[in-house]
Amino acid sequence: MAYPNQQAPKFKYGYKVNAALWGIYLIGIPIILWFSKRYPATEQAQNESEEEHSVVEKEYESKVLADESVTKEIQV
């Protein structure tokens, strides 16, 4: 436990863990941004993503329509 109640407000490890995680965060974000600029998504990958999204939308719409028809049958 990083923040045990018995040690409040002078946590033995909690502040060190928190500082280390913030350090990883502050170093990691610029690295992620650098990679995203260095290796941008290709146009093909973006098209595949859009196609996959449209397939998922169509499946969802068909399920919604099927659910609506079942609901209408039950009400009749």
ZICOR-V155438 format. One record per residue. RES is the residue in one letter. D_FIRST is the distance of its C-alpha to the first C-alpha in Angstrom with 1 decimal. Layout:
BEGIN
res=<RES & RES>
d_first=<D_FIRST & D_FIRST>
END
This chain:
BEGIN
res=<M & A & Y & P & N & Q & Q & A & P & K & F & K & Y & G & Y & K & V & N & A & A & L & W & G & I & Y & L & I & G & I & P & I & I & L & W & F & S & K & R & Y & P & A & T & E & Q & A & Q & N & E & S & E & E & E & H & S & V & V & E & K & E & Y & E & S & K & V & L & A & D & E & S & V & T & K & E & I & Q & V>
d_first=<0.0 & 3.7 & 5.6 & 6.0 & 9.6 & 11.2 & 10.9 & 12.4 & 14.2 & 13.7 & 10.1 & 10.2 & 8.4 & 7.9 & 11.7 & 12.3 & 10.2 & 12.1 & 15.3 & 15.2 & 14.8 & 17.6 & 19.6 & 19.5 & 20.5 & 23.3 & 24.6 & 24.3 & 26.3 & 29.4 & 29.4 & 29.3 & 32.1 & 34.1 & 33.9 & 35.0 & 38.0 & 38.8 & 38.8 & 39.7 & 40.1 & 43.6 & 46.1 & 46.3 & 42.6 & 42.8 & 45.9 & 44.2 & 41.3 & 43.8 & 45.7 & 42.6 & 41.8 & 45.4 & 45.3 & 42.2 & 43.8 & 47.0 & 45.2 & 43.4 & 46.7 & 48.4 & 45.8 & 46.1 & 49.9 & 49.8 & 47.6 & 50.1 & 53.0 & 51.5 & 50.9 & 54.5 & 55.8 & 53.9 & 55.3 & 58.8>
END
